[in-house]
Amino acid sequence: MNTSQTTPSVLVLDGNQRSALAATRSLGRRGIAVTVADEAEHSLAAASRYCNARFCYPSPSDRPDEFLDVVQHHVAAGAIGVIFPMTEVTAYLLAANRERFAPAMVPLPESGNWNSVTDKCQLLQLAEEMKVPAPTTLFPSDLDALHAAAEHIGYPVALKPCRSKVWHQGRCTATSVHIVHNHDELAALTRGHEYLRVFPLAVQAVVPGSGLGVFALYDRGKALAFFAHRRIREKPPCGGVSVLSESVPVRADLRDYATRLLDQARWHGVAMVEFRGTPDGVPYLMEINPRFWGSLQLAVDSGVDFPSMLYDLALGRHPAPPATYRTGIRTRWLLGDLDRLYLVLRQRETGPSDLSRLQEVLQFLRFFSAGTRYEINRFGDLRPFFYELRHYLNQLIL
């Protein structure tokens, strides 16, 4: 039997993302042919034994039209059945141009549903409508209103562009959330960043606490699966990407809030709903990301195989989500954790004491014990780790 005719192949974009590697391994273990593509000729996921073919494309941020042309050519030539974009930029471009890739399936929501979630201004208005807790937020229409909004809320405030990526003159610019402590700092930031002069812009009260997340899979407005983890360590240490995380049960309140938003948006595909939990336990909505997340491998290890289910969903099949999943499973991004340790140890005046530094080193070594799984370095598929290690060492030399 020719399996290429009975099992449509998959194109995984953004091959240097850890999520791309997790998806490649998940699908490859099912016997599905996986093509990996990235801006670079070689990539993390393409190094996997489960990658059948690879190619590189022009930068989707700088040359989006050329990116689309190259991907369209390879999809047609390679008889690709499903396309998985792994970053917001490639997901946006594919969602807006999905007809170019037919009959290949792109498991993303329609543009109106996409905007209601990915545009932070629309999302926060939806949260108010659906009674989902969110920080006090104002949407000024010009610079004068921006300063007035910050004064009204009270410093410090967070400036949030409505989109994490802004398209201007055919190029994509990444935006950032800025914490502003006074009027002069606000004026300097708006002068220095053009995207902070694009209105409406969200001005939001700063909520103390730690990050919380719910990961979901939806079928045209119907929830199929949820997953949650806790971040044990992050890079940078003050808050960022998870380098050591553990699967935990989904909090009932977070699931309820995520469901209200995604149901109303008639979401389709995967989503990462992020909250900030205050010390007294109240979760406040931060954003929703329309893509796979960095710690995707942990979900797969815990029994929630999102890439495999999304593949079936894209082909019109009915995925069989697990009734539950294993909690207490830990995965570690080893080189990311090593980076975090370096950042902690190099701090000087404001950094930890010598005793605290020693404790950090011991904590780092502790998780070499049995029971912790590794995202990248896995027996039976070690080439991605060697690829990552080589690039890590090259950066140190440079």
HELIX and SHEET records of a PDB file:
HELIX    1   1 THR A    3  THR A    6  1                                   4    
HELIX    2   2 ARG A   18  ARG A   29  1                                  12    
HELIX    3   3 ALA A   45  ALA A   47  5                                   3    
HELIX    4   4 PRO A   64  ALA A   77  1                                  14    
HELIX    5   5 GLU A   88  ALA A   96  1                                   9    
HELIX    6   6 ARG A   98  PHE A  101  5                                   4    
HELIX    7   7 SER A  111  THR A  118  1                                   8    
HELIX    8   8 LYS A  120  GLU A  129  1                                  10    
HELIX    9   9 LEU A  143  ILE A  153  1                                  11    
HELIX   10  10 HIS A  183  GLY A  192  1                                  10    
HELIX   11  11 GLU A  194  ARG A  197  5                                   4    
HELIX   12  12 ALA A  252  GLN A  264  1                                  13    
HELIX   13  13 LEU A  296  SER A  302  1                                   7    
HELIX   14  14 PHE A  306  ALA A  314  1                                   9    
HELIX   15  15 LEU A  334  ARG A  346  1                                  13    
HELIX   16  16 ASP A  354  ARG A  366  1                                  13    
HELIX   17  17 ARG A  383  ILE A  397  1                                  15    
SHEET    1   A 4 ALA A  53  CYS A  56  0                                        
SHEET    2   A 4 VAL A  34  ASP A  38  1                                        
SHEET    3   A 4 SER A   9  VAL A  12  1                                        
SHEET    4   A 4 ILE A  80  PHE A  84  1                                        
SHEET    1   B 4 THR A 137  LEU A 138  0                                        
SHEET    2   B 4 LEU A 201  ALA A 205 -1                                        
SHEET    3   B 4 VAL A 157  PRO A 161 -1                                        
SHEET    4   B 4 HIS A 178  VAL A 180 -1                                        
SHEET    1   C 2 LYS A 165  HIS A 168  0                                        
SHEET    2   C 2 ARG A 171  ALA A 174 -1                                        
SHEET    1   D 7 PRO A 283  ASN A 289  0                                        
SHEET    2   D 7 GLY A 269  GLY A 277 -1                                        
SHEET    3   D 7 SER A 210  ASP A 219 -1                                        
SHEET    4   D 7 LYS A 222  LYS A 235 -1                                        
SHEET    5   D 7 VAL A 241  VAL A 248 -1                                        
SHEET    6   D 7 ARG A 330  ARG A 332 -1                                        
SHEET    7   D 7 THR A 372  TYR A 374  1                                        
END                                                                             
